[in-house]
Amino acid sequence: MQSIAIIGGGITGVTSAYALARRGHQVTLFEKNRYAAMETSFANGGQLSASNAEVWNHASTVLKGLKWMLKADAPLLVNPRPSWHKLSWFAEFLAAIPRYRDHTIATARLAVSAREHLFAWAEAEGIDFDLKKAGILHIYRDRASFAHAGEVSKLLAAGGLPRRAVTPAEMRAIEPTLAGSYHGGYYTDSDATGDIHKFTVGLAAACERLGVRCVYGADVRGVRSDGQRAHVQLARDGATDEQSFDNVLVCAGVASRALAAQLGDRVNIYPVKGYSITVNLLDTDSQAGAPTVSLLDDATKLVTSRLGADRFRVAGTAEFNGVNRDIRADRIRPLVDWVNQCFPRVSTRQVVPWAGLRPMLPDMMPRVGRGRQPNVFYNTGHGHLGWTLSAATAEMVAALVHGAGERAAGAATPPALGAPAPLAHPHA
């Protein structure tokens, strides 16, 4: 049995802890907040969306970003103030454009495989997270975006995900509450939605039942490894402490970059801020006028989820502004306006705004695998698809850690570095 420290109690840390505990390992999960899933895993768009697997490394994304740069309410906003981190990230983003096709297919394949694990875990542990298997409808307002979606559908199909084109009339049949004029849509009936916070908290409780030691309120100040033991320095309740383990697994979201640097690795994560609003459906007319099918609006880059009878989540936008969690009114207003336009029966009198930082790597692929030291592992950098991919990447990294432990116990030859391509990232 290996002792493993996991840094980070969001969706990737908790799913990794669960996958490792099921393999019989001694797991300690460190989370700086008082509870699990209090940052990026708190109030995201709610989609388990293999249909949103298209990576952003495309020339059209660059052109839109340049066009929107000076618009405060644009779906994609870049603070023009330069920093070496931002410049290096965008340089690598551009360099990954030739791998757009391969990475989109790989992401779709990973998202499809993740469903099996996540649904099975929720059923086995009795987790209620407002799961709704009603599919996701992508909506397009013009011919060009609809045509691009057709090309994306071919890539998704290559990754094992079928979806079908639908006419405006079929869109209204799928989701009768949607107002407005549209060129067409694509519908993926196998996608689903739910509350990521409820799921992660429920799975964290399941982890504790399996023997995982969840240490909340523990701020990890440092981490190091000599290849044999990993040492975690933390502050908790006004005191500092250092604990040692056989292995360490970094699942710390946007903090992963700094932790990786301490361990001698380069994990070029940039914090890409996203916003959401949760509309409380306080009256019967709002409840009847809110959609039950999840949506993705290509023009505004917004997604929706119906969370139970009385909540409606709308999320999206991308803001490159460093580690900044401020909730800006000019970024929230477009989300509220979109609800008013597309679902006029829904009252927006009571709206709860939120902002979170997505941990994004330049090629949009998560870092899943080993670091320079043989007892250092990563499961981080999932960007806007953290929940969608988390169960699959947790299984991948748990299998890698477990296999490394078995080989070490049997004095076998050292395992090869990295995770299955293309999910592993170079250390340089």
C-alpha positions as CSV (number, residue, x, y, z in Angstrom):
1,M,0.0,0.0,0.0
2,Q,1.4,3.4,-1.1
3,S,0.9,6.6,0.9
4,I,-0.2,9.4,-1.4
5,A,-0.7,13.1,-0.8
6,I,-3.1,14.8,-3.1
7,I,-3.0,18.6,-3.2
8,G,-6.3,20.2,-4.1
9,G,-9.9,19.3,-3.2
10,G,-11.7,20.3,-6.3
11,I,-13.2,17.9,-8.9
12,T,-9.9,16.5,-10.1
13,G,-8.4,16.0,-6.6
14,V,-11.5,14.4,-5.2
15,T,-12.1,12.1,-8.2
16,S,-8.4,11.1,-8.0
17,A,-8.7,10.4,-4.3
18,Y,-11.7,8.2,-4.9
19,A,-10.0,6.2,-7.8
20,L,-6.9,5.7,-5.7
21,A,-8.8,4.7,-2.5
22,R,-10.7,2.1,-4.5
23,R,-7.3,0.6,-5.4
24,G,-6.5,0.3,-1.7
25,H,-4.0,3.1,-1.3
26,Q,-3.5,5.3,1.8
27,V,-4.6,8.7,0.6
28,T,-4.4,12.1,2.3
29,L,-6.2,15.0,0.5
30,F,-5.1,18.6,1.3
31,E,-7.5,21.4,0.6
32,K,-7.0,25.0,1.6
33,N,-10.7,25.8,1.9
34,R,-12.9,24.7,4.7
35,Y,-14.9,22.4,2.3
36,A,-14.3,20.6,-0.9
37,A,-15.2,22.2,-4.3
38,M,-15.2,25.8,-3.1
39,E,-13.3,27.4,-6.1
40,T,-13.5,26.4,-9.8
41,S,-15.7,23.4,-8.9
42,F,-18.3,25.5,-7.1
43,A,-20.6,27.0,-9.7
44,N,-19.6,26.1,-13.3
45,G,-21.9,25.7,-16.2
46,G,-23.0,22.2,-15.1
47,Q,-22.5,20.5,-18.4
48,L,-21.1,17.0,-18.8
49,S,-20.4,17.9,-22.4
50,A,-18.5,15.6,-24.6
51,S,-20.0,17.7,-27.4
52,N,-18.0,20.7,-26.2
53,A,-14.7,18.9,-26.7
54,E,-13.5,21.2,-29.5
55,V,-10.2,22.7,-28.4
56,W,-9.8,26.5,-28.8
57,N,-6.5,26.3,-30.8
58,H,-8.1,27.5,-34.1
59,A,-7.4,30.5,-36.3
60,S,-11.0,31.7,-35.8
61,T,-10.5,31.9,-32.1
62,V,-7.5,34.2,-32.6
63,L,-9.5,36.5,-35.0
64,K,-12.4,36.7,-32.6
65,G,-10.1,37.5,-29.7
66,L,-8.5,40.4,-31.6
67,K,-11.9,41.7,-32.6
68,W,-13.2,41.6,-29.0
69,M,-10.1,42.9,-27.2
70,L,-11.5,46.3,-26.5
71,K,-15.1,45.3,-25.7
72,A,-15.6,44.9,-21.9
73,D,-18.6,42.6,-22.4
74,A,-17.0,40.4,-25.1
75,P,-17.2,36.6,-24.7
76,L,-13.4,36.5,-24.8
77,L,-11.5,39.3,-23.1
78,V,-7.7,39.7,-22.8
79,N,-6.1,42.3,-20.5
80,P,-3.6,43.9,-22.9
81,R,-1.0,44.4,-20.0
82,P,1.9,42.1,-20.9
83,S,3.5,39.5,-18.7
84,W,6.0,36.8,-19.5
85,H,3.6,34.1,-18.3
86,K,0.8,35.4,-20.6
87,L,3.1,35.9,-23.6
88,S,4.6,32.4,-23.2
89,W,1.2,30.9,-22.9
90,F,-0.2,32.6,-26.0
91,A,2.9,31.7,-28.0
92,E,2.4,28.0,-27.1
93,F,-1.3,28.4,-27.8
94,L,-0.5,29.5,-31.4
95,A,2.1,26.7,-31.7
96,A,-0.6,24.1,-30.9
97,I,-3.0,25.2,-33.7
98,P,-1.6,22.5,-36.1
99,R,-2.7,19.9,-33.5
100,Y,-6.3,21.2,-33.3
101,R,-7.8,18.2,-35.1
102,D,-5.9,15.5,-33.1
103,H,-6.5,17.2,-29.8
104,T,-10.3,17.7,-30.4
105,I,-10.7,14.0,-31.3
106,A,-8.6,12.9,-28.2
107,T,-10.7,15.2,-25.9
108,A,-14.0,13.8,-27.3
109,R,-12.7,10.2,-26.8
110,L,-11.7,11.0,-23.2
111,A,-15.0,12.7,-22.4
112,V,-17.0,9.7,-23.7
113,S,-15.0,7.3,-21.5
114,A,-15.4,9.6,-18.5
115,R,-19.2,9.2,-18.4
116,E,-19.1,5.6,-17.6
117,H,-17.0,6.1,-14.5
118,L,-18.8,9.2,-13.2
119,F,-22.3,7.8,-13.5
120,A,-21.3,4.5,-12.0
121,W,-19.6,6.2,-9.0
122,A,-22.6,8.4,-8.4
123,E,-24.9,5.4,-8.4
124,A,-22.7,3.3,-6.2
125,E,-22.3,6.1,-3.6
126,G,-25.9,7.4,-3.8
127,I,-24.9,10.9,-4.8
128,D,-27.8,13.3,-5.6
129,F,-26.4,16.1,-7.8
130,D,-29.4,17.1,-9.9
131,L,-28.3,14.9,-12.8
132,K,-30.4,15.4,-15.9
133,K,-29.8,13.2,-19.0
134,A,-31.7,15.4,-21.5
135,G,-28.8,16.0,-23.9
136,I,-27.2,19.3,-25.0
137,L,-28.4,21.5,-27.8
138,H,-25.8,23.7,-29.6
139,I,-27.5,26.7,-31.2
140,Y,-26.2,28.7,-34.2
141,R,-27.4,32.1,-35.5
142,D,-25.7,32.2,-38.9
143,R,-24.7,29.9,-41.8
144,A,-21.0,30.2,-41.2
145,S,-21.0,29.1,-37.6
146,F,-23.4,26.2,-38.4
147,A,-21.1,25.1,-41.2
148,H,-18.1,25.1,-38.8
149,A,-20.2,23.0,-36.4
150,G,-20.6,20.5,-39.1
151,E,-16.9,20.1,-39.5
152,V,-16.5,19.8,-35.7
153,S,-19.1,17.1,-35.7
154,K,-16.9,15.0,-37.9
155,L,-14.1,15.3,-35.4
156,L,-16.4,14.4,-32.5
157,A,-17.6,11.4,-34.5
158,A,-14.0,10.3,-34.9
159,G,-13.7,10.5,-31.1
160,G,-16.7,8.2,-30.7
161,L,-19.4,10.9,-30.1
162,P,-22.4,11.0,-32.5
163,R,-24.5,14.2,-32.7
164,R,-27.1,15.3,-35.2
165,A,-28.0,18.5,-37.0
166,V,-31.4,19.9,-36.3
167,T,-33.6,22.5,-38.1
168,P,-35.0,25.5,-36.3
169,A,-38.4,23.6,-36.1
170,E,-36.7,20.6,-34.5
171,M,-34.9,23.0,-32.1
172,R,-38.2,24.3,-30.9
173,A,-39.5,20.7,-30.4
174,I,-36.4,19.8,-28.4
175,E,-36.6,23.0,-26.2
176,P,-39.9,24.8,-26.6
177,T,-39.0,27.6,-24.2
178,L,-36.2,29.0,-26.3
179,A,-37.0,32.3,-28.0
180,G,-35.3,34.0,-30.9
181,S,-34.3,33.2,-34.5
182,Y,-31.7,30.6,-35.4
183,H,-30.1,29.2,-38.5
184,G,-30.0,25.7,-37.0
185,G,-28.5,23.5,-34.3
186,Y,-26.7,20.3,-33.3
187,Y,-28.2,18.0,-30.7
188,T,-26.2,15.5,-28.6
189,D,-28.7,13.3,-26.7
190,S,-26.0,11.4,-24.8
191,D,-24.7,14.5,-22.9
192,A,-26.0,15.4,-19.5
193,T,-25.9,18.1,-16.8
194,G,-25.8,18.4,-13.0
195,D,-24.4,20.3,-10.1
196,I,-20.7,19.9,-9.9
197,H,-20.5,21.2,-6.3
198,K,-23.1,18.7,-5.0
199,F,-21.3,15.9,-6.9
200,T,-17.8,16.7,-5.6
201,V,-19.0,17.2,-2.0
202,G,-20.9,13.8,-2.2
203,L,-17.8,12.1,-3.7
204,A,-15.6,13.6,-1.0
205,A,-17.8,12.1,1.7
206,A,-17.6,8.7,-0.1
207,C,-13.8,9.1,-0.1
208,E,-13.8,9.5,3.7
209,R,-15.9,6.3,4.0
210,L,-13.2,4.5,2.0
211,G,-10.5,5.7,4.4
212,V,-9.3,8.9,2.7
213,R,-8.0,11.5,5.2
214,C,-9.4,14.8,4.0
215,V,-7.6,17.7,5.6
216,Y,-9.5,20.9,5.0
217,G,-8.2,24.4,5.9
218,A,-4.7,23.2,5.0
219,D,-2.8,25.7,2.9
220,V,0.1,23.9,1.2
221,R,3.1,26.3,1.4
222,G,5.7,24.1,-0.2
223,V,6.3,20.7,-1.7
224,R,9.5,18.8,-2.6
225,S,10.6,15.3,-3.5
226,D,13.9,13.4,-3.5
227,G,12.5,10.7,-5.7
228,Q,11.9,8.4,-2.7
229,R,9.7,10.5,-0.4
230,A,7.6,13.5,-1.1
231,H,7.4,16.2,1.6
232,V,4.4,18.6,2.0
233,Q,4.7,21.8,4.0
234,L,1.4,23.2,5.1
235,A,-0.1,25.8,7.4
236,R,-3.3,25.0,9.3
237,D,-5.0,26.6,12.3
238,G,-2.1,29.0,12.8
239,A,0.5,26.3,12.9
240,T,3.0,25.0,10.3
241,D,3.7,21.3,9.7
242,E,5.6,19.1,7.3
243,Q,4.4,15.6,6.4
244,S,6.0,13.0,4.1
245,F,4.5,10.4,1.8
246,D,5.6,7.9,-0.8
247,N,4.0,9.9,-3.6
248,V,2.5,13.3,-4.2
249,L,-0.3,14.1,-6.8
250,V,-0.8,17.7,-7.8
251,C,-4.5,18.5,-8.6
252,A,-4.3,22.2,-7.5
253,G,-6.0,24.0,-10.4
254,V,-4.4,27.3,-11.1
255,A,-2.0,26.8,-8.2
256,S,-0.5,23.8,-9.9
257,R,2.0,25.9,-11.9
258,A,3.8,27.2,-8.8
259,L,3.8,23.8,-7.1
260,A,5.2,22.2,-10.2
261,A,8.0,24.7,-10.3
262,Q,9.0,23.7,-6.7
263,L,9.1,20.1,-7.9
264,G,11.3,20.9,-10.9
265,D,8.5,20.7,-13.5
266,R,7.0,23.2,-15.9
267,V,3.2,23.1,-16.1
268,N,2.3,26.2,-18.0
269,I,-1.3,26.7,-16.6
270,Y,-2.9,30.1,-17.0
271,P,-5.9,31.2,-15.0
272,V,-8.8,31.9,-17.4
273,K,-11.7,33.4,-15.6
274,G,-15.2,32.3,-16.3
275,Y,-18.4,33.7,-14.9
276,S,-21.8,32.2,-14.1
277,I,-25.1,33.2,-12.7
278,T,-27.6,31.0,-10.9
279,V,-31.1,32.2,-11.5
280,N,-33.4,31.2,-8.7
281,L,-36.8,30.2,-10.2
282,L,-39.1,31.6,-7.5
283,D,-42.4,31.3,-9.3
284,T,-44.3,28.8,-11.3
285,D,-44.1,30.9,-14.5
286,S,-40.3,31.1,-14.3
287,Q,-40.1,27.4,-13.6
288,A,-42.2,26.6,-16.7
289,G,-40.3,29.2,-18.8
290,A,-36.8,27.9,-18.1
291,P,-35.3,25.3,-20.4
292,T,-35.0,21.7,-19.3
293,V,-32.5,20.8,-22.1
294,S,-29.0,22.2,-21.7
295,L,-27.9,24.7,-24.3
296,L,-24.7,26.1,-25.8
297,D,-25.0,29.4,-27.7
298,D,-22.1,29.6,-30.2
299,A,-22.4,33.4,-30.7
300,T,-22.2,34.3,-27.0
301,K,-20.2,31.3,-25.8
302,L,-22.7,30.7,-23.0
303,V,-23.9,27.4,-21.7
304,T,-26.9,26.5,-19.5
305,S,-28.0,23.9,-17.1
306,R,-31.3,23.3,-15.3
307,L,-30.5,22.3,-11.7
308,G,-33.6,20.8,-10.2
309,A,-36.9,22.5,-10.3
310,D,-35.9,25.9,-9.0
311,R,-32.4,26.8,-10.3
312,F,-31.2,27.7,-13.7
313,R,-27.4,28.1,-14.3
314,V,-25.9,30.2,-17.1
315,A,-22.1,30.3,-17.5
316,G,-19.4,31.2,-19.9
317,T,-17.0,33.9,-21.2
318,A,-13.2,33.7,-20.9
319,E,-11.1,36.5,-19.3
320,F,-7.3,36.5,-19.4
321,N,-6.5,38.7,-16.5
322,G,-4.2,36.8,-14.2
323,V,-5.1,35.5,-10.8
324,N,-8.1,37.8,-10.4
325,R,-11.4,36.5,-8.9
326,D,-13.2,39.8,-8.9
327,I,-16.9,39.6,-10.1
328,R,-17.3,42.4,-12.6
329,A,-20.8,43.8,-13.2
330,D,-20.0,44.5,-16.9
331,R,-19.2,40.7,-17.3
332,I,-22.3,39.5,-15.4
333,R,-24.7,41.8,-17.2
334,P,-24.5,40.0,-20.6
335,L,-25.4,36.7,-18.9
336,V,-28.5,38.3,-17.4
337,D,-29.4,40.1,-20.6
338,W,-29.1,36.7,-22.5
339,V,-31.6,35.1,-20.1
340,N,-34.0,38.0,-20.6
341,Q,-33.8,37.7,-24.4
342,C,-33.8,33.9,-24.8
343,F,-36.2,33.0,-22.0
344,P,-38.5,36.0,-21.4
345,R,-40.8,34.2,-19.0
346,V,-37.9,33.7,-16.6
347,S,-37.7,36.3,-13.9
348,T,-34.2,37.5,-13.2
349,R,-35.1,39.3,-10.0
350,Q,-32.9,37.0,-8.0
351,V,-29.6,36.1,-9.6
352,V,-26.5,34.9,-7.8
353,P,-23.2,35.8,-9.7
354,W,-20.0,33.9,-9.4
355,A,-16.5,33.8,-11.0
356,G,-13.9,31.1,-11.1
357,L,-10.5,30.5,-12.6
358,R,-10.2,27.7,-15.1
359,P,-6.7,26.1,-15.1
360,M,-5.8,26.0,-18.8
361,L,-2.8,24.7,-20.6
362,P,-1.9,26.3,-24.0
363,D,-2.9,23.2,-26.1
364,M,-6.1,22.7,-24.1
365,M,-5.1,19.2,-23.0
366,P,-4.9,18.3,-19.3
367,R,-1.5,17.3,-17.8
368,V,-2.0,13.7,-16.6
369,G,1.2,11.8,-15.7
370,R,4.4,11.8,-13.9
371,G,6.9,14.6,-13.2
372,R,10.7,14.6,-13.3
373,Q,10.8,12.7,-10.0
374,P,9.3,9.1,-10.1
375,N,7.0,9.7,-7.2
376,V,5.5,13.0,-8.4
377,F,2.3,13.0,-10.5
378,Y,-0.1,15.5,-12.0
379,N,-3.8,15.6,-12.8
380,T,-4.5,19.2,-13.7
381,G,-5.0,21.8,-16.4
382,H,-8.4,20.6,-17.6
383,G,-9.6,24.1,-18.5
384,H,-13.3,24.4,-19.3
385,L,-13.9,20.7,-19.3
386,G,-12.8,19.8,-15.8
387,W,-15.9,18.0,-14.7
388,T,-16.5,16.4,-18.1
389,L,-13.0,14.8,-18.2
390,S,-12.3,14.3,-14.5
391,A,-13.5,10.8,-14.0
392,A,-11.4,9.5,-16.9
393,T,-8.2,11.4,-16.0
394,A,-8.6,10.3,-12.3
395,E,-8.7,6.6,-13.5
396,M,-5.7,7.2,-15.7
397,V,-3.5,8.8,-13.0
398,A,-4.7,6.3,-10.4
399,A,-3.7,3.4,-12.7
400,L,-0.3,5.0,-13.3
401,V,0.3,5.5,-9.5
402,H,-0.9,2.0,-8.7
403,G,1.3,0.5,-11.4
404,A,4.3,2.4,-10.3
405,G,3.8,1.2,-6.7
406,E,3.4,-2.4,-7.8
407,R,6.6,-2.2,-9.9
408,A,8.5,-0.6,-7.1
409,A,7.4,-3.4,-4.7
410,G,8.5,-6.0,-7.1
411,A,11.8,-4.3,-7.8
412,A,10.9,-4.2,-11.5
413,T,12.5,-1.9,-14.0
414,P,11.6,1.8,-13.6
415,P,8.3,2.7,-15.3
416,A,8.5,5.0,-18.4
417,L,7.8,8.7,-17.8
418,G,4.6,10.4,-18.7
419,A,1.0,9.4,-19.4
420,P,-0.6,8.1,-22.5
421,A,-0.2,10.6,-25.4
422,P,-1.5,13.1,-26.1
423,L,-2.4,13.9,-22.5
424,A,1.1,14.1,-21.1
425,H,3.0,17.3,-21.5
426,P,6.7,17.8,-21.9
427,H,8.6,18.7,-18.8
428,A,10.8,21.3,-20.5
